[in-house]
Each structure stands twice: as C-alpha cells, then as structure tokens.
Amino acid sequence: MGTPRGLPLLGGGQDRGLAYPSPVASRSCRRQALHETSRAFLEAGPHSQQLAAVLATRLADLIGGGCIIRGPVDRAPSLPLACAHTIAGSLEALRQTFETSPHALAFACSAQAAHTRRPILLPLVSSEVLQLWTQPAARPYLDQYQVCSMLVAPIRSAQQVLATIVLWREHPCRPLGDSHALLLAEVANRIAPALSISKHRQRRQAC
C-alpha cells in the first residue's frame, strides 16, 4: 500500500486532503512530539496503562480539551486505556459515561481511523452531529459539553492498529487544525513501539 496523499477530512462541507507540511512545520511537529512522548515515558515507565494515562493528560493539556486513548476497536467493549480533560467536571462526566458504556463517545470515529489506518480531522463539528454517531449513553455528556472540533489518530504497528487517540475541543475554543493532526500523527508513531512491546510482554506472561 502506498503512502496516502495527505490526511482525510471527514466533516461538514467538502472533503479534502491536508496539504503536505512545510519542512519547518514538520520539524516543529517532530520536536514537540518527541518532547511530549519523552516526558510521558519518563513519568510512566514501560507500563502501557500508565503510559496512556500520562500521555492522555499531556495531550489534553496541550490542546485545552479532552483526550481518550482506547485499545483495539475489534475487541469486546472494555474501558479506554485512558481519558483526560482539562476541566475536572468534564473528566468526571467522561468517567461516568465510560462506566456505563465503554464505547459511548466517538467510537465510530475510532473504528473508522482504525479501519483506514489514517487520522481523521473534524475541524468543525457539533455535539448534535456527534450524537448521530454515538451510543445513547454519551448523549448526556454531549448535551452538557458542546464539542466543536475533533481529531482521531490510529496508533499502529506494521501488522495491526494497537489503539486510537481521540482529541477534542469544546465551545468556544478554536477548531483543531492541520498542525494538530500532524503533531498527533507524530505522537502516535512514537508511542506505537512501546504499546507493541507491552502487548507482546502481556502475551508471554499469559502463556
């Protein structure tokens, strides 16, 4: 499979591909991704659950919104590896939502990103639109917190998609854009080997 030309935009209006970044923008994204993942590794160590929790918190703080990191979408419903939000009330509402239904929020977006193995950027979206793609358990959260922009990226090895990262902002924040998509893709690439190693370690221990 060849390298896809740009990243898909799945949202209102015309679909388009994200333009290739300039060399300066690419270097900036790589540096920031290296910083975020290095700090996460330093704080969490080699354990995938702790690593996901630290990384989700750092990414949520970085964009000023929410973050979910969920495992493979083809498995039976299970709680996300991690969720984070810059607002304490939103985080508590997220946890309650996932306890009721682990696949409640943005699961269709995670499934699509895992299927295509490519990031999805929804620069402008609404809670009302997201309710069409989500389970009823997520509707109270979407009614209370008006999501205005969303970004999803797969964390993949050569063989499979190991997890997905979902980022979003809520009204009245500015939309997520191409630079965020490039940064998240870099973060996903850097975190994939650690999750793959952790998965193999868990398989050996289970034998």
N, C-alpha and C positions, 0 to 999 in steps of 0.2 A: 504494500500500500504506500503510495507516495505521500509526501508531506502536504497536508491540506493548505490551500491558499487562503490565508487569513483565518479569522475565527468567526463562527456564525453568530449572527444577531437574531434572536428569536423573541420578538416583541411586537408591539403595535407598529404600524407603518410598514415600510418596505424592508425586506430582508437585505442585508448587505454583509460583506466581509470586512473585518477590521483591517485597516491599512497596515502594511509592514512598518515596524517602528524604525525610527532613525537610529544610527549607531549610538548616539548619545543617550537616547531614551532606553535602548536595550541595555547599555552598560549600567545606567541608573537602576533599572529594574533588577538586574542581576545582583548589584551591590546590596540593594535593600532586601531582596530575598535571602541572600547569604546572611545578612545581619539578623533577620527575623528567625530563620531556621537555626542558625548557630546559637542564638540566645535560648531558643526552645530546647535544643539538645543539651545545652549547659544546665538549664534549670531542671529538666525532666529525666535526663539519663536515657537508657536504652529501652525503657518500657513504653510500648505503643500507646496504652491508655493515658499515661501521664503526659507523654509527648503530645498527643492530640489535645488534651486539656490545656496545656500551656500554649500551644500554637493557636488554638481557637481564641483564647483570651487575648493574645497578642494581635491577632488579625482583627478581632472585634474592636480593640482599642485603636488600631491603625486607621480603620475606616469610619469609626464613630457609629457603630451599629451592631448587628448581630452576626453570629457565626455558628454553623453546625458542621461537624465532621462526622459523617456516617460511614459505616462499613459497607461491604459489598451489597448491592441492592437486590441481588438474586437469591439472597438467603431469607430464612424466615424472619419476620419482624423482630427486631431487637432494638434496645435503646441506642441512640447515637453514641459514637465513641466520645464525643464531647459537644457541649453547646456553651456559648458565651454571649454576653451582651453588655454594653457599657452602662445600661440602666438596670439597677437591681430589681425593680419591679418587673421589667420585661423578662429578665433572666428567670425569675421565679415563675412567671406565667409560662415560659417555654418549658421549664422542667415539669410543671403540672400537665402541660399538653402532651409531652412525650410519655409520661407515666400512663396516661390514658390511651394513647395511640402512638407508638414509636415512629410510624410512617406518616404522621399527620401533616407536617409542614414541608412543602416544597419537595416532596418525594418524587413527584413526576419529573421535576427538573433534574434531580439526581439521577433518575433512571435514564433520562434522555442523554445526559452527559456521559454516563457510563456506557450506553449503547453506542454512541458515536465516537467515544473516546476523545472528545473535544470540549473545550469550555463553551459555556452559554452565557451571553451577556444580555440582560434585560435592563437597559438604561432607564427606561420609563415604564413602570408597571404599577398596578394598584392592588390593594387588598381585595377589592371586588373581583378583579380578573383572576387573582391567585385562588380565590375560593372556587373557581370553576375547575381547578386542577388539584384540589386538595381534599382531604377527608374531613367529614363534619367536625371531628374533634379539634381541628385547627381554626375553625371559624370564630370562636370567642376571641382568640388571640388576634386574628386578622381584623375583627371588628374594633378591637380596642387600640391596636397599634397599626397605623396606616403605613404599610410597606410601600415605598415609592421607587425602589431600584433593587435589582438582584443580579448576582453573579455566581455561577456554579462552575467548578473545575474538577475533572477526574484526577485522582492520584493513581497512576498506572505503572505496572511493570511491563516487561516485554510480553508476558503471557496473559495478563488479566488486569482488570481495574480493581485496585485494592480498597479504595474508598472514594468519597467525593467531599469536596468542601463547598459549602453554601455561604455566601456573604450577602447581606442586605442592609439597606438604609431605610429609615422611616421618615415620614414627613415631619418637618420641612427641609430635610437635608438635600444637598445637591446630588444629582444622579452619579452612579458609578460609571466609569468610562473605560476607554481603551487602555489607559495606563494601569488601571486596577486589574484588568483582565490579563495583561502581560505580566504584572507582578505576581498574581495568583498562580499563573501557569508556571512561573519560575519556582515559586514555593512548592507547588505540587511535585515538580520534577526533583527537587532536592530532598523532599521528605519521603518519596517513594522507596528508595533503598532501605531506609530504616524500618518502614512498615513491612516490607517484603521479608527482611531478615527476622523480624519479630514473629511474623506468621509462620515461617519455617521452624523457628525455635519452638513455638507452641505445638506444632505438629509432631516434632520429635518427642516432646515431653508427654504428649498424649499417647504415644505408641508404647 
